[in-house]
């Protein structure tokens, strides 16, 4: 989480998503973290979450055990 809040991490996040719309959460048992992210660069996000982004790769290798991504779409109510 510290790297994600650093200047370098924020710059990478800004290149793929709306940082101000990101909502982080930690599981009650602290076994995982979750983020709701509003993406504006889908290809960049795929590169980021797959561990292929050259800037984030060292942090990804050190911290990420597994990842799941869901696509949510708005609906009229």
N, C-alpha and C positions, 0 to 999 in steps of 0.2 A: 504494500500500500504506500510506503514511503516514496518509492521511485515514481509511482503514478502521480504523486502530488509534487514531485520535483519539477524544475523548469524544463528539463529534458523530457520527462514523461508527459508533462502538460502539452508541450509542443507536438509530440507524436500524437497524442489524443486529439488535439485540435485539427490535425491533418486528416482525421478519419471520422470525427463525430463532433456534435455540439456539446462541448465540455460542460456548459452551464445546465444542460438538461440531463446529465449523467446522475443516476441515483444509485449509490453503493449500499450494500447491506452485508451483514455477517450472519451466518447461521447461528441459532441459539447455542449449539454445542461447539461453535467456533471451528467446525471442520471444513468450512468453505466460505468464500466470499462470492457475492453475486453483484452484478451491475446491470441496470437498465440503461441502455445507451441509445440515443437517437443518432443514427449513422447518416452521414452525407457522402461517404466514399466507401461503397460496398467492397470494392476490390482491395482497398487499403485495410479494411477491417478483416477481411479474410486472411490477408498476409499477416496482420498483427496477431490474430487468434491462432493461426497455425504455427507460429513461431518462426516465420520466414522473414520478418522485418529485421534488417541488419542492425538497426539501432536498439531494438528491444530484445534481440536474441539472447544476449547474456543473462538478462533478468528473467526472461521466459524460461530458459534452461534451468535456472536456479530455483525458481518459485512455482512453476506450473506443473502440476501432476496430471491433470486432465481438464478438458474444457468441453462445454456444451453450448451451442448457440441456437436460439429460437428466433424466428422472424414473427413479429407481431404486427398486425395491420389494424388500423382504426376501423371502426364500424359505426354506422348511424344508429342511434337509439331512439 
